Amino acid sequence: MRSAFGFALVLVTTLAACGSDGTNGGDDTVTPDAPDVIQPPARGFQVISSDITIMPGQEITYCYYFRTPNTEAMAINKWTSVMTPGSHHMILFTTTTDVMPPGTVSASNCGFGAANGANVPSWTYSAQTPLNEIVLPSDDGTGMPLAQEIAPNTPAYFQMHYLNPSDQPMVVHVTLNAEALPAATAFTKTAAYTTYNGAIRIPAGATNYPETKTCQTPAGSKFWLMSTHAHKQAIKTTVKSGAAASTNIAFESTDWEHPGGKTWMATPFYSFDGNQLTFTCNYTNPTNRIIQSGDSAATDEMCMAAGYYFPATKPVFCYCVAAGCGNF
């Protein structure tokens, strides 16, 4: 069964994109101005993507490939990002080997689309606002801070989604600061937990149509952040604790474009009943065709739950097909 899920994962292109087909039918609004420059952290690292020109009316998703500049393993406990105007979202993925040579900017296979069985991209950080900051919990319940471990010279890339509704070209880029704990600080490792429903089929003309899947969370795991991701047909997204029949809601949103997130920043944090996370997206389909899972915000849909858990050994990605879900 694992190999079947692995095969399905390879077929997914740009899982986390919000419309990368170059059309103007996506889910974007222009972000307001944010500061262009932020100072690098005293301990940690900063990455700035290459400048990219977005032409008038263009909507597109690019990836910028790089190696993290840290020369030692670092425990990151704060992320800060700045996106220039025209940006909708950015996601930091880390990988085990280079997907493309460092310094490459490409709109092809941008996201999970470049995945294979040996090099599955790990969702590490994301932002949907021009200036975004995530500070990790300072106490895991035993007095130790949480942190994401980034090895030296880690292969990584930004996925960056842009829309330029103006009549002038836009020059855009992303700046990311990763702030680390002092050297030799004891910490508890946290990592991303993300899900994806690859079996969505919304009937033509459907109203409030639910698509539901259940994933396994790591045994004994606690969560400190949870959110969802969907496209414009979604009228509600829900993450529940336990199996599909559960009424215990961990997170819910009726704003598909900016769903927000739920945080638990202190003990006891949040644990899923029976190590089961059920995620549902309800859709209204005004078209005369079936809408399926895919990367285009203009023509396809998505249903994802995304959060952070601990104690972690690695990021977890739960991919679902019609027959069920599996973790990678």
C-alpha positions, -999 to 999 in steps of 0.1 A, spaced: 0 0 0 29 24 7 41 21 -28 7 30 -42 7 61 -21 42 69 -32 32 66 -69 2 89 -63 24 115 -46 48 117 -76 18 125 -98 8 156 -77 20 189 -91 22 221 -71 2 207 -42 3 238 -22 -1 263 -51 -31 286 -54 -33 286 -92 -1 284 -111 -15 282 -146 -6 318 -156 -42 329 -158 -60 357 -139 -86 334 -124 -70 325 -91 -77 333 -55 -54 363 -51 -57 398 -39 -28 422 -41 -10 424 -8 -4 458 7 31 473 11 55 457 35 90 468 44 115 458 17 144 451 40 147 434 74 179 430 92 193 394 95 191 378 129 220 379 153 220 341 153 205 322 125 203 330 88 186 351 61 176 341 26 165 366 -1 151 352 -34 162 366 -68 142 394 -82 115 383 -106 95 405 -130 57 398 -130 41 413 -161 7 432 -161 -22 408 -157 0 378 -150 -6 352 -123 21 326 -118 38 305 -92 76 304 -91 101 284 -71 135 298 -60 160 270 -51 188 275 -27 209 259 1 205 274 36 236 294 45 240 281 81 273 263 86 262 244 117 229 227 128 206 253 141 174 251 163 151 277 147 125 291 171 113 322 152 105 328 115 100 363 99 92 368 63 86 398 40 68 395 6 69 424 -18 36 437 -33 20 413 -58 26 383 -36 -2 360 -23 17 334 -4 51 318 1 60 283 14 95 272 25 102 235 16 132 216 26 145 185 9 172 159 13 189 166 -21 187 195 -45 156 195 -67 173 221 -90 207 238 -87 209 265 -61 200 299 -75 175 285 -100 142 302 -105 116 280 -122 78 278 -126 80 241 -135 72 213 -109 70 240 -83 59 226 -50 54 189 -42 54 182 -80 92 175 -80 88 148 -53 100 113 -56 102 84 -31 136 95 -19 132 132 -19 98 143 -6 96 181 0 89 190 37 66 219 43 87 239 68 72 275 70 45 295 52 30 330 50 0 346 34 6 382 46 32 407 34 49 407 68 46 375 88 61 362 120 59 329 138 74 325 173 75 289 185 63 280 220 90 287 247 80 258 270 70 223 259 57 216 294 90 204 308 107 238 306 124 233 272 116 255 241 103 241 208 125 245 177 127 233 141 161 218 134 178 229 102 210 211 92 239 230 77 236 237 39 201 222 37 186 220 2 155 241 1 132 263 -20 106 290 -17 73 284 -35 60 320 -43 26 328 -58 22 361 -75 -6 381 -92 -1 415 -109 -34 432 -117 -18 465 -125 -8 478 -159 29 480 -150 55 452 -144 62 443 -108 96 433 -96 91 409 -66 111 388 -41 108 372 -7 130 377 23 131 351 51 148 353 85 154 321 105 162 330 141 180 303 161 183 295 198 218 300 214 242 272 207 240 242 229 205 251 241 184 220 250 152 220 230 123 198 219 121 192 181 89 203 164 80 198 127 53 203 102 23 180 98 4 184 65 -24 165 48 -37 165 12 -69 150 -3 -59 138 -38 -93 123 -45 -117 153 -46 -146 150 -70 -172 177 -66 -204 171 -87 -216 197 -111 -241 221 -93 -234 207 -59 -242 228 -28 -224 224 6 -208 192 -7 -183 176 18 -150 159 10 -136 142 41 -105 122 49 -89 108 81 -51 107 87 -30 92 115 -11 116 137 22 104 153 16 85 186 19 108 216 21 139 195 10 174 206 1 202 182 6 239 188 -7 253 155 -34 241 130 -49 256 98 -63 246 64 -59 254 28 -85 252 0 -96 270 -32 -125 293 -41 -153 267 -42 -148 260 -5 -173 275 18 -160 259 50 -129 239 61 -129 218 93 -103 198 112 -117 174 138 -101 154 165 -108 117 160 -126 97 133 -151 112 108 -181 109 132 -164 130 158 -179 164 168 -147 176 185 -135 205 163 -99 215 165 -101 242 138 -128 256 115 -129 285 90 -154 299 65 -127 321 47 -111 299 21 -86 326 10 -74 336 45 -84 309 69 -63 320 98 -50 295 123 -55 281 158 -26 281 182 -20 264 215 12 280 229 14 263 263 7 230 280 -14 209 275 -13 219 238 -36 198 216 -37 161 210 -60 143 185 -82 116 199 -70 81 189 -42 97 169 -67 105 142 -71 138 124 -102 142 102 -102 171 77 -132 182 57 -138 208 30 -174 217 21 -178 230 -15 -204 247 -37 -198 240 -74 -216 265 -96 -202 250 -128 -216 223 -151 -185 201 -147 -170 179 -120 -142 197 -101 -113 175 -90 -81 179 -70 -54 199 -87 -31 229 -87 -51 255 -106 -72 278 -85 -92 287 -116 -103 251 -124 -94 227 -96 -97 223 -58 -77 215 -28 -83 203 8 -54 204 32 -48 206 69 -15 220 80 1 224 114 31 218 137 35 189 161 60 177 187 80 157 198 90 152 162 116 131 144 107 145 109 80 164 91 49 143 83 30 145 50 -3 125 48 -15 119 13 -50 106 6 -64 87 -24 -99 72 -28 -88 40 -9 -74 58 21 -45 79 35 -8 72 42 20 91 59 53 99 44 
